[in-house]
Amino acid sequence: MAVSPDYKRLRLIQSPQKRHIEQLEKANARLARELEIANGCLDLQKKALSMLDHLNSGGNV
C-alpha cells in the first residue's frame, strides 16, 4: 500500500510541530515543579515569620 504524497507532506509538517509540542510540555512540567518548590518556600517563610512575630510579641508567656 503506497503512501500518498499529501500524507508524507502532512507527516513532515506535523513532525516538527510534534517535537515543539513535546518541548513545550516538558518545559511546562519543569516550570510547574519549580512553582511548587517556590510556593513551598513561601509557605515556609510565612511560617517562620509567624513564629518570629509570636516570639517577639511575647506570645510564649
Secondary structure as the mmCIF struct_conf table of DSSP 4:
data_model
#
loop_
_struct_conf.conf_type_id
_struct_conf.id
_struct_conf.beg_label_comp_id
_struct_conf.beg_label_asym_id
_struct_conf.beg_label_seq_id
_struct_conf.end_label_comp_id
_struct_conf.end_label_asym_id
_struct_conf.end_label_seq_id
HELX_LH_PP_P HELX_LH_PP_P1 ALA A 2 SER A 4
HELX_RH_AL_P HELX_RH_AL_P1 PRO A 5 ASN A 56
TURN_TY1_P TURN_TY1_P1 SER A 57 ASN A 60
#
